[in-house]
Amino acid sequence: MKASAFLYPWDVVGDPDAPARLAGLGVQQVTLASAYHSTRALTPRHPGRRIVTAEHAAVLYPPDATRWAGRELRPYAQSWVPGEDPYAEAAEALAGAGIEVHSWVVLAHNSRLGAEHPDTSVVNAYGDRYPWAPCIAQPAVHTYLVDLAAEAAVRPGTAGTELESCGWYGFAHLHAHDKTSGVALGDAAQYLMSLCFCAACRDGYGGTGLDADELGAAVRRALEPVWAGTGSRETGWSGVEKLLGGRLAAATWRWRGRVARTLQESAVAAVRRAAPNPDFQVLLHADPASYRTGANAGVHASDILSTADGVVLPCAGGEQAREAVLGPFAGLSGVLAANFNVVSGMGGSPATLERDAAHAASLGANELRLYHAGLASGPDLSAVAGALSAIRGG
């Protein structure tokens, strides 16, 4: 199975040993961040630093001034990695070690955008804005994300791309200082807390025959037992229907599903137009539960592989979780990349990678993604190298 490791440009820039170390893992590809959200990242092997603080969402290359001239929504430049084009510098170094480079593009996840342009954010049923979550139903946001995808995906020296957060983002954020776990939200409550009530979405609900005020009141009523601690943790789409009622639930997804599919189709088409050749690979980070929000955008398995070349699927969490994620893609052609966390300190399990990868392959996975080679410890990387060697047959 072809294996790719996720990496940030700052893991390579300034570390001349990084490319050889990556090649030594046994990966054929690196998925290198070109547009990424804010983060604080450890660099345990870098000769010059141990922590990188990416203060806001940014592109890790110089954005095209002509493309973005005069536009209110535009990508932010970074200042935490030295050099004019850290993505290109890292990509060139990795290619020199014989590693194929694909770009890693985060789209609808941008806290600075929401802070500076609050009207672009998702608004929940209580009127609270989610500044980390641009509302993809807004025409200006849609256009910005599609153009960002085309620019950030097709960087020089890049053979393909992976688009993350190419769909709805919602309540879940994984913010460094989150204080949101005092009340346990089930899968269904997460969906209700992720429904958007900005002006564009209120109009969109109207187009499905819904009154947005009626919907908002229904959402608040459905969530009241959750806040009171008397509600159950409903899961799955059936849980959404139980909380909200079948009619309202279906109407919300008619609108949201259409918006998500339009963004995904538009972003992939824009990347293909910008790509240097027809072999440029376009994958989406995805979840086959189509109502899900977040980094792994909800998709319909039967539809998405007619749009993109494949999907990157979250496959950590045990055999049952993998079966739920890979099962809907059974019999479909395209790249099915099983994504495994290999950072022990972040809940990953590099020691079981060989067994987990074999299980994913039995369910149809044909590639591996390893999160994250720059963050993993030395023992974690040794375990990964051993697993990949065994998968290759020694």
CORRA-V555033 format. One line per field, one symbol per residue. ss: DSSP state (H for helix, E for strand, C for the rest). psi: psi as a letter, one per 20 degrees, with the letter a starting at -180 (. if undefined). burial: I if it has 9 or more other ideal C-beta (glycine too) atoms within 8 Angstrom, else O. A space follows every 50 residues. Layout:
BEGIN
ss=???
psi=???
burial=???
END
This chain:
BEGIN
ss=CEEEEEECHHHCCCCCCHHHHHHHHCCCEEEEEEEECCEEEECCCCCCCC EEEECCCEECCCCCHHHHCCCCCCCCECCCCCCCCHHHHHHHHHHHCCCE EEEEEECCCCHHHHHHCHHHEEECCCCCEEEEEECCCCHHHHHHHHHHHH HHHCCCCCCEEEEECCCCCCCCCCCCCCCCCCCCCCHHHHHHHHCCCCHH HHHHHHHCCCCHHHHHHHHHHHHHHHHHCCCCCCCHHHHHHHHHCHHHHH HHHHHHHHHHHHHHHHHHHHHHHHCCCCCCEEEEEEECCCCCCCCCEECC HHHHCCCCCEEEEECCCCHHHHHHHHHHHCCCCCEEEEEEECCHHHCCCH HHHHHHHHHHHHCCCCEEEEECCCCCCHHHHHHHHHHHHHHCCC
psi=pppqpqqqhiigpiniigghgghihjqiqpopphpqrqropqmiipiirh ppooirprqkroqohghjpjpgoqqqqrjipqqhmhghgggggghhjjpq pqqoopelonhhghghmhiiqppaiijpqniinpoiipghgggghghggh ghgmqpjpiaqpoqkmbpqcgphkqhkpljjhppprgghgghiipqkrhg hggghhijjqphgggghhghghighghijiqrnqrrhhhghggiqggggh hghgghgggghggggggghgghhiqiriippoqpprpioiiqrbhnqpro hihhiigriaqppojrjrhggghhghgijpiqqrpnoopppkogikjrmh hjggghhhgghhjipjrqpoophhhqrghghghgggghghhik.
burial=IOIIIIIIIIIIIIIOOIIOIIIOIIIOIIIIIIIIIOOOIOIIIIOOOO OIOIOOIIIIIOIOOOOIOOOOIOIIOIOOIOOOOIIIIIIIIIIOIOIO IIIIIIIIIIIIIIOOIIOIIIIIIOOOIIIIIIIIIIOIIIIIIIIIII IIIIIOOIOIIIIIIIIIIIIOOOOOOOOOOOOOIIIIIIIIIIIIIIOI IIOIIIOIOIOIOOIIOIIIOIIIOIOOOOIOIIOIOOIIIOIIOOOIII IIIIIIIOIIIIIIIIIIOIIIOIIOOOOIIIIIIIIIOIIIIIOIIIII IOIIIOOIIIIIIIIIOOOOIIIOIIIOIOOIOIIIIIIIIIIIOOOIII OOIIOIIIIIIOIIIIIIIIIIIIIIIOOIIOIIIIIIIIIOOO
END
